Amino acid sequence: MVTPYPPERRIAIALSILGSSDGRHPPTVLGEIAAVLRGATVEDITLTRLLDQKEAM
């Protein structure tokens, strides 16, 4: 079963995404941060990144 990031870690995860966003499309980064804050799972974020890489090719 897939579980979302725990509420107490969501801010830290969002800041981590922001800190590692060099060269990435800003709306995509903000979308990931919003998703994490709403309760996205690790798998959701990974899938988003894979789709973004595919579109960039």
PDB file with SEQRES, HELIX, SHEET and CRYST1 records, atoms N, CA, C and O in Angstrom:
SEQRES   1 A   57  MET VAL THR PRO TYR PRO PRO GLU ARG ARG ILE ALA ILE          
SEQRES   2 A   57  ALA LEU SER ILE LEU GLY SER SER ASP GLY ARG HIS PRO          
SEQRES   3 A   57  PRO THR VAL LEU GLY GLU ILE ALA ALA VAL LEU ARG GLY          
SEQRES   4 A   57  ALA THR VAL GLU ASP ILE THR LEU THR ARG LEU LEU ASP          
SEQRES   5 A   57  GLN LYS GLU ALA MET                                          
HELIX    1 AA1 PRO A    7  ARG A    9  5                                   3    
HELIX    2 AA2 ARG A   10  GLY A   19  1                                  10    
HELIX    3 AA3 PRO A   26  ARG A   38  1                                  13    
HELIX    4 AA4 VAL A   42  ALA A   56  1                                  15    
CRYST1    1.000    1.000    1.000  90.00  90.00  90.00 P 1           1          
ATOM      1  N   MET A   1       0.834  -1.180   0.000  1.00  0.00           N  
ATOM      2  CA  MET A   1       0.000   0.000   0.000  1.00  0.00           C  
ATOM      3  C   MET A   1       0.882   1.248   0.000  1.00  0.00           C  
ATOM      4  O   MET A   1       1.919   1.291   0.663  1.00  0.00           O  
ATOM      5  N   VAL A   2       0.464   2.238  -0.737  1.00  0.00           N  
ATOM      6  CA  VAL A   2       1.208   3.488  -0.852  1.00  0.00           C  
ATOM      7  C   VAL A   2       0.609   4.483   0.128  1.00  0.00           C  
ATOM      8  O   VAL A   2      -0.607   4.661   0.190  1.00  0.00           O  
ATOM      9  N   THR A   3       1.482   5.131   0.893  1.00  0.00           N  
ATOM     10  CA  THR A   3       1.004   6.120   1.851  1.00  0.00           C  
ATOM     11  C   THR A   3       1.619   7.477   1.551  1.00  0.00           C  
ATOM     12  O   THR A   3       2.751   7.551   1.073  1.00  0.00           O  
ATOM     13  N   PRO A   4       0.896   8.542   1.822  1.00  0.00           N  
ATOM     14  CA  PRO A   4       1.439   9.877   1.589  1.00  0.00           C  
ATOM     15  C   PRO A   4       2.533  10.219   2.600  1.00  0.00           C  
ATOM     16  O   PRO A   4       2.691   9.563   3.629  1.00  0.00           O  
ATOM     17  N   TYR A   5       3.274  11.262   2.268  1.00  0.00           N  
ATOM     18  CA  TYR A   5       4.255  11.762   3.225  1.00  0.00           C  
ATOM     19  C   TYR A   5       3.527  12.110   4.522  1.00  0.00           C  
ATOM     20  O   TYR A   5       2.419  12.643   4.478  1.00  0.00           O  
ATOM     21  N   PRO A   6       4.130  11.817   5.673  1.00  0.00           N  
ATOM     22  CA  PRO A   6       3.469  12.182   6.929  1.00  0.00           C  
ATOM     23  C   PRO A   6       3.349  13.705   7.043  1.00  0.00           C  
ATOM     24  O   PRO A   6       4.232  14.428   6.584  1.00  0.00           O  
ATOM     25  N   PRO A   7       2.269  14.193   7.646  1.00  0.00           N  
ATOM     26  CA  PRO A   7       2.049  15.642   7.732  1.00  0.00           C  
ATOM     27  C   PRO A   7       3.222  16.407   8.339  1.00  0.00           C  
ATOM     28  O   PRO A   7       3.520  17.519   7.904  1.00  0.00           O  
ATOM     29  N   GLU A   8       3.877  15.842   9.313  1.00  0.00           N  
ATOM     30  CA  GLU A   8       4.987  16.553   9.965  1.00  0.00           C  
ATOM     31  C   GLU A   8       6.231  16.640   9.077  1.00  0.00           C  
ATOM     32  O   GLU A   8       7.146  17.399   9.395  1.00  0.00           O  
ATOM     33  N   ARG A   9       6.291  15.896   7.991  1.00  0.00           N  
ATOM     34  CA  ARG A   9       7.452  15.929   7.097  1.00  0.00           C  
ATOM     35  C   ARG A   9       7.185  16.672   5.796  1.00  0.00           C  
ATOM     36  O   ARG A   9       8.117  16.906   5.027  1.00  0.00           O  
ATOM     37  N   ARG A  10       5.953  17.046   5.531  1.00  0.00           N  
ATOM     38  CA  ARG A  10       5.608  17.641   4.233  1.00  0.00           C  
ATOM     39  C   ARG A  10       6.346  18.944   3.955  1.00  0.00           C  
ATOM     40  O   ARG A  10       6.780  19.174   2.827  1.00  0.00           O  
ATOM     41  N   ILE A  11       6.493  19.792   4.952  1.00  0.00           N  
ATOM     42  CA  ILE A  11       7.213  21.062   4.753  1.00  0.00           C  
ATOM     43  C   ILE A  11       8.674  20.780   4.407  1.00  0.00           C  
ATOM     44  O   ILE A  11       9.224  21.396   3.494  1.00  0.00           O  
ATOM     45  N   ALA A  12       9.302  19.858   5.126  1.00  0.00           N  
ATOM     46  CA  ALA A  12      10.703  19.516   4.861  1.00  0.00           C  
ATOM     47  C   ALA A  12      10.869  18.941   3.454  1.00  0.00           C  
ATOM     48  O   ALA A  12      11.830  19.273   2.759  1.00  0.00           O  
ATOM     49  N   ILE A  13       9.951  18.093   3.036  1.00  0.00           N  
ATOM     50  CA  ILE A  13      10.012  17.510   1.697  1.00  0.00           C  
ATOM     51  C   ILE A  13       9.814  18.600   0.642  1.00  0.00           C  
ATOM     52  O   ILE A  13      10.515  18.621  -0.370  1.00  0.00           O  
ATOM     53  N   ALA A  14       8.867  19.500   0.876  1.00  0.00           N  
ATOM     54  CA  ALA A  14       8.627  20.597  -0.071  1.00  0.00           C  
ATOM     55  C   ALA A  14       9.864  21.478  -0.208  1.00  0.00           C  
ATOM     56  O   ALA A  14      10.215  21.878  -1.318  1.00  0.00           O  
ATOM     57  N   LEU A  15      10.519  21.782   0.890  1.00  0.00           N  
ATOM     58  CA  LEU A  15      11.747  22.591   0.832  1.00  0.00           C  
ATOM     59  C   LEU A  15      12.863  21.843   0.124  1.00  0.00           C  
ATOM     60  O   LEU A  15      13.673  22.449  -0.577  1.00  0.00           O  
ATOM     61  N   SER A  16      12.911  20.536   0.301  1.00  0.00           N  
ATOM     62  CA  SER A  16      13.906  19.723  -0.383  1.00  0.00           C  
ATOM     63  C   SER A  16      13.686  19.753  -1.897  1.00  0.00           C  
ATOM     64  O   SER A  16      14.643  19.858  -2.664  1.00  0.00           O  
ATOM     65  N   ILE A  17      12.441  19.662  -2.317  1.00  0.00           N  
ATOM     66  CA  ILE A  17      12.130  19.747  -3.749  1.00  0.00           C  
ATOM     67  C   ILE A  17      12.548  21.106  -4.288  1.00  0.00           C  
ATOM     68  O   ILE A  17      13.138  21.195  -5.365  1.00  0.00           O  
ATOM     69  N   LEU A  18      12.247  22.156  -3.549  1.00  0.00           N  
ATOM     70  CA  LEU A  18      12.617  23.504  -3.963  1.00  0.00           C  
ATOM     71  C   LEU A  18      14.133  23.650  -4.062  1.00  0.00           C  
ATOM     72  O   LEU A  18      14.638  24.265  -5.002  1.00  0.00           O  
ATOM     73  N   GLY A  19      14.855  23.090  -3.104  1.00  0.00           N  
ATOM     74  CA  GLY A  19      16.312  23.185  -3.092  1.00  0.00           C  
ATOM     75  C   GLY A  19      16.988  22.421  -4.215  1.00  0.00           C  
ATOM     76  O   GLY A  19      18.111  22.746  -4.598  1.00  0.00           O  
ATOM     77  N   SER A  20      16.319  21.413  -4.744  1.00  0.00           N  
ATOM     78  CA  SER A  20      16.924  20.603  -5.809  1.00  0.00           C  
ATOM     79  C   SER A  20      16.290  20.891  -7.165  1.00  0.00           C  
ATOM     80  O   SER A  20      16.269  20.023  -8.038  1.00  0.00           O  
ATOM     81  N   SER A  21      15.785  22.080  -7.341  1.00  0.00           N  
ATOM     82  CA  SER A  21      15.020  22.393  -8.552  1.00  0.00           C  
ATOM     83  C   SER A  21      15.814  23.115  -9.636  1.00  0.00           C  
ATOM     84  O   SER A  21      15.220  23.581 -10.609  1.00  0.00           O  
ATOM     85  N   ASP A  22      17.120  23.222  -9.504  1.00  0.00           N  
ATOM     86  CA  ASP A  22      17.922  23.939 -10.502  1.00  0.00           C  
ATOM     87  C   ASP A  22      17.683  23.406 -11.910  1.00  0.00           C  
ATOM     88  O   ASP A  22      17.797  22.207 -12.162  1.00  0.00           O  
ATOM     89  N   GLY A  23      17.354  24.302 -12.810  1.00  0.00           N  
ATOM     90  CA  GLY A  23      17.181  23.955 -14.206  1.00  0.00           C  
ATOM     91  C   GLY A  23      15.846  23.330 -14.550  1.00  0.00           C  
ATOM     92  O   GLY A  23      15.610  22.991 -15.710  1.00  0.00           O  
ATOM     93  N   ARG A  24      14.979  23.171 -13.587  1.00  0.00           N  
ATOM     94  CA  ARG A  24      13.671  22.580 -13.855  1.00  0.00           C  
ATOM     95  C   ARG A  24      12.646  23.674 -14.083  1.00  0.00           C  
ATOM     96  O   ARG A  24      12.811  24.802 -13.617  1.00  0.00           O  
ATOM     97  N   HIS A  25      11.608  23.341 -14.786  1.00  0.00           N  
ATOM     98  CA  HIS A  25      10.544  24.280 -15.140  1.00  0.00           C  
ATOM     99  C   HIS A  25       9.819  24.724 -13.862  1.00  0.00           C  
ATOM    100  O   HIS A  25       9.243  23.880 -13.175  1.00  0.00           O  
ATOM    101  N   PRO A  26       9.827  26.021 -13.523  1.00  0.00           N  
ATOM    102  CA  PRO A  26       9.235  26.485 -12.256  1.00  0.00           C  
ATOM    103  C   PRO A  26       7.794  26.034 -11.994  1.00  0.00           C  
ATOM    104  O   PRO A  26       7.492  25.636 -10.869  1.00  0.00           O  
ATOM    105  N   PRO A  27       6.886  26.080 -12.989  1.00  0.00           N  
ATOM    106  CA  PRO A  27       5.523  25.601 -12.684  1.00  0.00           C  
ATOM    107  C   PRO A  27       5.488  24.121 -12.292  1.00  0.00           C  
ATOM    108  O   PRO A  27       4.654  23.714 -11.483  1.00  0.00           O  
ATOM    109  N   THR A  28       6.385  23.321 -12.859  1.00  0.00           N  
ATOM    110  CA  THR A  28       6.443  21.903 -12.495  1.00  0.00           C  
ATOM    111  C   THR A  28       6.896  21.741 -11.057  1.00  0.00           C  
ATOM    112  O   THR A  28       6.336  20.942 -10.307  1.00  0.00           O  
ATOM    113  N   VAL A  29       7.905  22.497 -10.675  1.00  0.00           N  
ATOM    114  CA  VAL A  29       8.415  22.437  -9.307  1.00  0.00           C  
ATOM    115  C   VAL A  29       7.326  22.872  -8.325  1.00  0.00           C  
ATOM    116  O   VAL A  29       7.109  22.218  -7.305  1.00  0.00           O  
ATOM    117  N   LEU A  30       6.654  23.958  -8.630  1.00  0.00           N  
ATOM    118  CA  LEU A  30       5.582  24.432  -7.751  1.00  0.00           C  
ATOM    119  C   LEU A  30       4.438  23.421  -7.678  1.00  0.00           C  
ATOM    120  O   LEU A  30       3.818  23.255  -6.627  1.00  0.00           O  
ATOM    121  N   GLY A  31       4.164  22.755  -8.781  1.00  0.00           N  
ATOM    122  CA  GLY A  31       3.140  21.720  -8.784  1.00  0.00           C  
ATOM    123  C   GLY A  31       3.502  20.551  -7.891  1.00  0.00           C  
ATOM    124  O   GLY A  31       2.650  20.015  -7.182  1.00  0.00           O  
ATOM    125  N   GLU A  32       4.779  20.152  -7.924  1.00  0.00           N  
ATOM    126  CA  GLU A  32       5.240  19.076  -7.041  1.00  0.00           C  
ATOM    127  C   GLU A  32       5.106  19.486  -5.580  1.00  0.00           C  
ATOM    128  O   GLU A  32       4.649  18.705  -4.746  1.00  0.00           O  
ATOM    129  N   ILE A  33       5.506  20.713  -5.282  1.00  0.00           N  
ATOM    130  CA  ILE A  33       5.431  21.201  -3.896  1.00  0.00           C  
ATOM    131  C   ILE A  33       3.969  21.217  -3.432  1.00  0.00           C  
ATOM    132  O   ILE A  33       3.660  20.781  -2.324  1.00  0.00           O  
ATOM    133  N   ALA A  34       3.085  21.718  -4.281  1.00  0.00           N  
ATOM    134  CA  ALA A  34       1.656  21.752  -3.922  1.00  0.00           C  
ATOM    135  C   ALA A  34       1.122  20.342  -3.706  1.00  0.00           C  
ATOM    136  O   ALA A  34       0.338  20.104  -2.787  1.00  0.00           O  
ATOM    137  N   ALA A  35       1.544  19.414  -4.549  1.00  0.00           N  
ATOM    138  CA  ALA A  35       1.078  18.028  -4.413  1.00  0.00           C  
ATOM    139  C   ALA A  35       1.545  17.417  -3.100  1.00  0.00           C  
ATOM    140  O   ALA A  35       0.775  16.731  -2.427  1.00  0.00           O  
ATOM    141  N   VAL A  36       2.793  17.658  -2.730  1.00  0.00           N  
ATOM    142  CA  VAL A  36       3.314  17.127  -1.464  1.00  0.00           C  
ATOM    143  C   VAL A  36       2.542  17.714  -0.293  1.00  0.00           C  
ATOM    144  O   VAL A  36       2.180  16.993   0.637  1.00  0.00           O  
ATOM    145  N   LEU A  37       2.291  18.995  -0.329  1.00  0.00           N  
ATOM    146  CA  LEU A  37       1.573  19.633   0.767  1.00  0.00           C  
ATOM    147  C   LEU A  37       0.130  19.128   0.874  1.00  0.00           C  
ATOM    148  O   LEU A  37      -0.458  19.145   1.955  1.00  0.00           O  
ATOM    149  N   ARG A  38      -0.433  18.681  -0.250  1.00  0.00           N  
ATOM    150  CA  ARG A  38      -1.789  18.122  -0.239  1.00  0.00           C  
ATOM    151  C   ARG A  38      -1.807  16.641   0.134  1.00  0.00           C  
ATOM    152  O   ARG A  38      -2.874  16.075   0.368  1.00  0.00           O  
ATOM    153  N   GLY A  39      -0.630  16.011   0.190  1.00  0.00           N  
ATOM    154  CA  GLY A  39      -0.588  14.614   0.603  1.00  0.00           C  
ATOM    155  C   GLY A  39      -0.159  13.638  -0.464  1.00  0.00           C  
ATOM    156  O   GLY A  39      -0.480  12.453  -0.371  1.00  0.00           O  
ATOM    157  N   ALA A  40       0.562  14.096  -1.486  1.00  0.00           N  
ATOM    158  CA  ALA A  40       1.034  13.198  -2.532  1.00  0.00           C  
ATOM    159  C   ALA A  40       1.994  12.156  -1.961  1.00  0.00           C  
ATOM    160  O   ALA A  40       2.599  12.358  -0.908  1.00  0.00           O  
ATOM    161  N   THR A  41       2.117  11.058  -2.665  1.00  0.00           N  
ATOM    162  CA  THR A  41       3.032   9.994  -2.249  1.00  0.00           C  
ATOM    163  C   THR A  41       4.360  10.141  -2.985  1.00  0.00           C  
ATOM    164  O   THR A  41       4.475  10.897  -3.950  1.00  0.00           O  
ATOM    165  N   VAL A  42       5.347   9.410  -2.516  1.00  0.00           N  
ATOM    166  CA  VAL A  42       6.646   9.374  -3.194  1.00  0.00           C  
ATOM    167  C   VAL A  42       6.442   8.911  -4.635  1.00  0.00           C  
ATOM    168  O   VAL A  42       7.056   9.453  -5.554  1.00  0.00           O  
ATOM    169  N   GLU A  43       5.595   7.927  -4.832  1.00  0.00           N  
ATOM    170  CA  GLU A  43       5.342   7.392  -6.164  1.00  0.00           C  
ATOM    171  C   GLU A  43       4.703   8.443  -7.081  1.00  0.00           C  
ATOM    172  O   GLU A  43       5.015   8.492  -8.270  1.00  0.00           O  
ATOM    173  N   ASP A  44       3.818   9.276  -6.540  1.00  0.00           N  
ATOM    174  CA  ASP A  44       3.206  10.347  -7.332  1.00  0.00           C  
ATOM    175  C   ASP A  44       4.268  11.303  -7.862  1.00  0.00           C  
ATOM    176  O   ASP A  44       4.259  11.663  -9.039  1.00  0.00           O  
ATOM    177  N   ILE A  45       5.176  11.707  -6.992  1.00  0.00           N  
ATOM    178  CA  ILE A  45       6.224  12.662  -7.381  1.00  0.00           C  
ATOM    179  C   ILE A  45       7.175  12.020  -8.384  1.00  0.00           C  
ATOM    180  O   ILE A  45       7.579  12.663  -9.353  1.00  0.00           O  
ATOM    181  N   THR A  46       7.534  10.770  -8.161  1.00  0.00           N  
ATOM    182  CA  THR A  46       8.421  10.066  -9.092  1.00  0.00           C  
ATOM    183  C   THR A  46       7.778   9.959 -10.465  1.00  0.00           C  
ATOM    184  O   THR A  46       8.441  10.182 -11.479  1.00  0.00           O  
ATOM    185  N   LEU A  47       6.497   9.620 -10.509  1.00  0.00           N  
ATOM    186  CA  LEU A  47       5.791   9.524 -11.779  1.00  0.00           C  
ATOM    187  C   LEU A  47       5.754  10.877 -12.484  1.00  0.00           C  
ATOM    188  O   LEU A  47       5.952  10.946 -13.697  1.00  0.00           O  
ATOM    189  N   THR A  48       5.504  11.944 -11.745  1.00  0.00           N  
ATOM    190  CA  THR A  48       5.501  13.294 -12.322  1.00  0.00           C  
ATOM    191  C   THR A  48       6.852  13.613 -12.954  1.00  0.00           C  
ATOM    192  O   THR A  48       6.911  14.158 -14.056  1.00  0.00           O  
ATOM    193  N   ARG A  49       7.923  13.279 -12.267  1.00  0.00           N  
ATOM    194  CA  ARG A  49       9.261  13.562 -12.801  1.00  0.00           C  
ATOM    195  C   ARG A  49       9.559  12.744 -14.037  1.00  0.00           C  
ATOM    196  O   ARG A  49      10.161  13.251 -14.983  1.00  0.00           O  
ATOM    197  N   LEU A  50       9.148  11.482 -14.046  1.00  0.00           N  
ATOM    198  CA  LEU A  50       9.371  10.635 -15.209  1.00  0.00           C  
ATOM    199  C   LEU A  50       8.608  11.170 -16.418  1.00  0.00           C  
ATOM    200  O   LEU A  50       9.136  11.192 -17.530  1.00  0.00           O  
ATOM    201  N   LEU A  51       7.371  11.599 -16.200  1.00  0.00           N  
ATOM    202  CA  LEU A  51       6.587  12.158 -17.305  1.00  0.00           C  
ATOM    203  C   LEU A  51       7.196  13.452 -17.819  1.00  0.00           C  
ATOM    204  O   LEU A  51       7.186  13.705 -19.024  1.00  0.00           O  
ATOM    205  N   ASP A  52       7.730  14.280 -16.915  1.00  0.00           N  
ATOM    206  CA  ASP A  52       8.373  15.531 -17.344  1.00  0.00           C  
ATOM    207  C   ASP A  52       9.621  15.250 -18.169  1.00  0.00           C  
ATOM    208  O   ASP A  52       9.884  15.941 -19.154  1.00  0.00           O  
ATOM    209  N   GLN A  53      10.389  14.242 -17.774  1.00  0.00           N  
ATOM    210  CA  GLN A  53      11.579  13.880 -18.535  1.00  0.00           C  
ATOM    211  C   GLN A  53      11.202  13.382 -19.930  1.00  0.00           C  
ATOM    212  O   GLN A  53      11.874  13.698 -20.912  1.00  0.00           O  
ATOM    213  N   LYS A  54      10.128  12.605 -20.007  1.00  0.00           N  
ATOM    214  CA  LYS A  54       9.679  12.076 -21.295  1.00  0.00           C  
ATOM    215  C   LYS A  54       9.247  13.216 -22.214  1.00  0.00           C  
ATOM    216  O   LYS A  54       9.559  13.210 -23.405  1.00  0.00           O  
ATOM    217  N   GLU A  55       8.522  14.203 -21.656  1.00  0.00           N  
ATOM    218  CA  GLU A  55       8.076  15.352 -22.452  1.00  0.00           C  
ATOM    219  C   GLU A  55       9.249  16.190 -22.929  1.00  0.00           C  
ATOM    220  O   GLU A  55       9.198  16.758 -24.020  1.00  0.00           O  
ATOM    221  N   ALA A  56      10.308  16.276 -22.125  1.00  0.00           N  
ATOM    222  CA  ALA A  56      11.467  17.091 -22.476  1.00  0.00           C  
ATOM    223  C   ALA A  56      12.266  16.487 -23.623  1.00  0.00           C  
ATOM    224  O   ALA A  56      13.027  17.191 -24.287  1.00  0.00           O  
ATOM    225  N   MET A  57      12.101  15.194 -23.858  1.00  0.00           N  
ATOM    226  CA  MET A  57      12.870  14.521 -24.923  1.00  0.00           C  
ATOM    227  C   MET A  57      12.316  14.796 -26.270  1.00  0.00           C  
ATOM    228  O   MET A  57      12.847  14.307 -27.267  1.00  0.00           O  
TER     229      MET A  57                                                      
END                                                                             
